[in-house]
Amino acid sequence: MGRSLRFKYHTEGDLSSLFELIKELRGESGCPWDKKQTPETLKKYLLEEAYEAIEAIDQGEPKAVMEELGDLLFLILFIVYIYQERGEFSLKELVEKTFNKMVSRHPHVFGEESAKSAEEVLKRWQVLKAKEGKSPSILGDLPKSLPALQRAYRLGERAGRIGFDWRDPKEVFAKIYEELKEVEMALNDKRGEQLKEELGDLLFSIANLSRKLNINPEEALRGALIKFENRFKRMESFVKEQGKRLEDMTLEEMDKIWETLKKT
């Protein structure tokens, strides 16, 4: 089994065992790849593991969720360890700060205040964040690296908390038709930059419609992509079984097969 571990493994699920494992991996006799990593090099894996966890949750498989969350947790602890290694902050400091922040942001649970609804909690949350020195804006500081469709959904959601919103989904349709018309006009006039801007407005309006329907647009689009991918692969298999290639078929022929597969 190779070199024996030089630390006590906690079978009770103690996080410190993972921290000790990371210490071993980055130690003098550790793994060359792990020793080379920095928070900057691990960023891409952090995003990847988060998406894999989301996918597992969408699939509804608890064992897969456990595995993916475990990978995500390990990566987070790995990054924390590097900062602790540098003497910039420790896991203990991180946990204490997070603990105190959550307590202070829930005065209706740990203090004398009360909250009758989730909406009321969200309104107070922004006030409490402002007191901590966070952005005083209703929109907050949503990461610009967030997928654009998800960020559109969240920005509309936050603006809607103070009533800057359409009253019902039907009102959003008028905005979508308006933006669609502006996209068409920009296309006809061959205004490249204007077309890009108008298309962005259209997508933002669609994200807002999704929000008003209580559907996360990111999840809706992800579902549509999976459906498209599966159906396209079925079409490839169907054509291959007939001894043909999609590349040699006309659009009309492919459309006919596509519609047939949709019905089945």
C-alpha positions as CSV (number, residue, x, y, z in Angstrom):
1,M,0.0,0.0,0.0
2,G,3.0,2.3,-0.1
3,R,4.3,4.5,2.6
4,S,2.1,4.4,5.8
5,L,0.3,7.5,6.8
6,R,2.1,9.4,9.6
7,F,-1.0,10.8,11.2
8,K,-4.0,9.4,13.0
9,Y,-7.0,9.0,10.7
10,H,-10.3,9.9,12.3
11,T,-13.0,7.5,11.2
12,E,-15.6,9.7,12.9
13,G,-15.6,12.1,10.0
14,D,-13.5,14.7,11.7
15,L,-12.4,17.5,9.3
16,S,-9.0,17.6,11.0
17,S,-8.2,14.3,9.4
18,L,-8.6,15.8,5.9
19,F,-6.4,18.8,7.0
20,E,-3.7,16.4,8.2
21,L,-4.0,14.5,4.9
22,I,-3.4,17.7,3.0
23,K,-0.4,18.5,5.2
24,E,1.0,15.1,4.3
25,L,0.4,15.7,0.6
26,R,2.3,19.0,0.7
27,G,5.0,17.7,3.1
28,E,8.6,17.0,2.2
29,S,7.8,13.5,1.1
30,G,4.4,14.4,-0.4
31,C,3.0,14.6,-3.9
32,P,4.9,16.8,-6.4
33,W,1.6,17.9,-7.9
34,D,0.0,18.9,-4.6
35,K,3.1,20.7,-3.4
36,K,3.1,22.8,-6.5
37,Q,-0.5,24.1,-6.2
38,T,-1.6,27.6,-5.2
39,P,-5.0,29.2,-4.7
40,E,-4.7,30.6,-8.1
41,T,-4.0,27.3,-9.8
42,L,-6.9,25.6,-7.9
43,K,-9.6,28.2,-8.9
44,K,-10.6,26.3,-12.0
45,Y,-11.0,23.0,-10.0
46,L,-13.1,24.8,-7.4
47,L,-15.5,25.9,-10.1
48,E,-15.5,22.5,-11.7
49,E,-16.2,20.6,-8.5
50,A,-19.0,23.0,-7.6
51,Y,-20.7,22.3,-11.0
52,E,-20.2,18.6,-10.6
53,A,-22.0,18.8,-7.2
54,I,-24.8,20.8,-8.8
55,E,-25.2,18.1,-11.5
56,A,-25.3,15.4,-8.9
57,I,-28.0,17.2,-7.0
58,D,-30.0,17.6,-10.2
59,Q,-29.7,13.9,-10.8
60,G,-31.1,13.2,-7.4
61,E,-28.6,10.5,-6.5
62,P,-27.6,10.9,-2.8
63,K,-24.5,8.8,-3.1
64,A,-23.2,10.9,-6.0
65,V,-24.1,14.1,-4.2
66,M,-22.0,12.9,-1.2
67,E,-19.1,12.1,-3.4
68,E,-19.1,15.4,-5.2
69,L,-19.6,17.4,-2.1
70,G,-16.7,15.5,-0.6
71,D,-14.5,16.5,-3.5
72,L,-15.6,20.1,-3.1
73,L,-15.0,20.1,0.6
74,F,-11.6,18.6,0.2
75,L,-10.6,21.3,-2.4
76,I,-11.9,24.1,-0.1
77,L,-9.8,22.7,2.8
78,F,-6.8,22.4,0.4
79,I,-7.0,26.1,-0.4
80,V,-7.5,27.1,3.2
81,Y,-4.5,25.0,4.2
82,I,-2.3,26.9,1.7
83,Y,-3.4,30.2,3.2
84,Q,-2.7,28.8,6.7
85,E,0.7,27.6,5.4
86,R,1.5,31.1,4.3
87,G,0.5,32.5,7.7
88,E,-2.4,34.6,6.2
89,F,-5.3,33.0,8.1
90,S,-6.0,29.6,9.7
91,L,-8.9,27.2,9.5
92,K,-9.8,28.1,13.1
93,E,-10.0,31.8,12.2
94,L,-12.1,31.0,9.1
95,V,-14.6,28.9,11.1
96,E,-14.8,31.5,14.0
97,K,-15.4,34.3,11.5
98,T,-18.1,32.4,9.6
99,F,-19.7,31.3,12.8
100,N,-19.9,34.8,14.2
101,K,-21.1,36.3,10.9
102,M,-24.0,33.8,10.7
103,V,-25.0,34.5,14.3
104,S,-25.0,38.3,13.7
105,R,-27.0,37.9,10.5
106,H,-29.7,35.9,12.3
107,P,-30.8,38.2,15.2
108,H,-34.3,36.7,14.8
109,V,-32.9,33.3,15.8
110,F,-30.0,34.2,18.2
111,G,-31.2,37.6,19.4
112,E,-34.3,39.5,20.4
113,E,-35.7,40.3,17.0
114,S,-38.3,38.3,15.1
115,A,-39.1,37.6,11.5
116,K,-42.4,36.3,10.2
117,S,-41.4,35.4,6.6
118,A,-38.4,34.5,4.4
119,E,-39.0,37.8,2.5
120,E,-38.6,39.8,5.7
121,V,-35.3,37.9,6.5
122,L,-33.9,38.8,3.0
123,K,-34.7,42.5,3.4
124,R,-32.9,42.6,6.8
125,W,-30.0,40.6,5.4
126,Q,-29.0,43.4,3.2
127,V,-29.1,45.9,6.0
128,L,-27.0,43.7,8.2
129,K,-24.4,43.2,5.4
130,A,-24.2,47.0,5.0
131,K,-23.4,47.4,8.7
132,E,-20.5,44.9,8.1
133,G,-19.1,47.2,5.5
134,K,-20.5,45.3,2.5
135,S,-21.9,47.1,-0.5
136,P,-24.9,49.3,0.6
137,S,-26.5,48.8,-2.8
138,I,-29.7,46.7,-2.9
139,L,-28.0,44.7,-5.7
140,G,-25.0,43.8,-3.4
141,D,-21.8,42.5,-4.9
142,L,-22.7,39.5,-7.0
143,P,-19.5,38.1,-8.5
144,K,-19.0,39.2,-12.1
145,S,-17.6,35.7,-12.8
146,L,-21.0,34.2,-12.0
147,P,-22.6,32.6,-15.1
148,A,-24.3,35.5,-16.9
149,L,-27.8,34.0,-16.9
150,Q,-27.7,33.2,-13.2
151,R,-26.4,36.7,-12.5
152,A,-29.3,38.2,-14.5
153,Y,-31.7,36.1,-12.5
154,R,-30.2,37.2,-9.1
155,L,-29.9,40.9,-10.1
156,G,-33.6,40.9,-11.0
157,E,-34.5,39.1,-7.9
158,R,-32.7,41.6,-5.7
159,A,-34.1,44.6,-7.5
160,G,-37.6,43.1,-7.1
161,R,-37.2,43.0,-3.3
162,I,-38.0,46.8,-3.2
163,G,-40.7,46.6,-5.8
164,F,-38.6,47.5,-8.8
165,D,-40.2,44.7,-10.8
166,W,-43.1,43.7,-13.1
167,R,-46.3,42.8,-11.3
168,D,-46.8,39.5,-13.1
169,P,-45.2,37.4,-15.8
170,K,-47.6,38.6,-18.5
171,E,-46.1,42.1,-18.2
172,V,-42.7,40.7,-19.0
173,F,-43.9,39.3,-22.3
174,A,-44.5,42.9,-23.6
175,K,-40.9,43.7,-22.7
176,I,-39.6,40.6,-24.5
177,Y,-41.5,41.4,-27.6
178,E,-40.1,45.0,-27.5
179,E,-36.6,43.7,-27.1
180,L,-37.1,41.2,-29.9
181,K,-38.2,43.9,-32.2
182,E,-35.1,46.0,-31.4
183,V,-32.9,43.0,-32.1
184,E,-34.6,42.6,-35.5
185,M,-34.1,46.3,-36.3
186,A,-30.4,46.2,-35.3
187,L,-30.0,43.2,-37.5
188,N,-31.7,44.8,-40.5
189,D,-29.6,47.9,-40.1
190,K,-26.4,45.8,-39.7
191,R,-25.4,47.6,-36.5
192,G,-23.0,45.0,-35.0
193,E,-22.4,46.6,-31.6
194,Q,-26.1,47.7,-31.2
195,L,-27.2,44.1,-32.1
196,K,-25.0,42.7,-29.3
197,E,-26.5,45.1,-26.8
198,E,-30.1,44.5,-27.9
199,L,-29.5,40.7,-27.8
200,G,-28.2,41.1,-24.2
201,D,-31.3,43.1,-23.3
202,L,-33.5,40.3,-24.7
203,L,-31.7,37.6,-22.8
204,F,-32.0,39.7,-19.6
205,S,-35.7,40.1,-20.2
206,I,-36.1,36.3,-20.7
207,A,-34.2,35.7,-17.4
208,N,-36.7,38.0,-15.7
209,L,-39.6,36.1,-17.2
210,S,-38.1,32.9,-15.8
211,R,-37.8,34.5,-12.4
212,K,-41.4,35.7,-12.4
213,L,-42.4,32.1,-13.2
214,N,-40.3,30.9,-10.2
215,I,-38.0,29.0,-12.5
216,N,-34.2,29.4,-12.3
217,P,-33.2,30.1,-16.0
218,E,-29.8,28.5,-15.5
219,E,-31.4,25.2,-14.5
220,A,-34.0,25.5,-17.2
221,L,-31.4,26.1,-19.9
222,R,-29.2,23.3,-18.5
223,G,-32.2,20.9,-18.8
224,A,-32.8,22.0,-22.4
225,L,-29.2,21.5,-23.2
226,I,-29.2,17.9,-21.8
227,K,-32.4,17.2,-23.8
228,F,-30.9,18.6,-27.0
229,E,-27.7,16.7,-26.5
230,N,-29.5,13.4,-25.8
231,R,-31.9,13.8,-28.8
232,F,-29.0,14.8,-31.1
233,K,-27.0,11.7,-30.1
234,R,-30.1,9.5,-30.7
235,M,-30.4,11.1,-34.1
236,E,-26.7,10.2,-34.8
237,S,-27.3,6.6,-33.8
238,F,-30.5,6.4,-35.8
239,V,-28.8,7.6,-39.0
240,K,-25.7,5.4,-38.4
241,E,-27.9,2.3,-38.1
242,Q,-29.2,3.1,-41.6
243,G,-25.6,3.2,-42.9
244,K,-25.7,7.0,-43.5
245,R,-23.9,10.1,-42.1
246,L,-25.5,13.3,-40.8
247,E,-22.9,15.2,-42.7
248,D,-24.3,13.9,-46.0
249,M,-27.9,14.7,-45.2
250,T,-29.9,17.8,-46.0
251,L,-31.4,20.0,-43.3
252,E,-34.9,18.8,-44.4
253,E,-33.9,15.2,-43.9
254,M,-32.4,15.8,-40.5
255,D,-35.5,17.8,-39.4
256,K,-37.7,15.0,-40.4
257,I,-35.8,12.5,-38.3
258,W,-35.6,15.0,-35.4
259,E,-39.4,15.4,-35.3
260,T,-39.8,11.6,-35.4
261,L,-37.5,11.2,-32.5
262,K,-39.3,13.9,-30.6
263,K,-42.5,12.0,-30.8
264,T,-40.9,8.8,-29.5
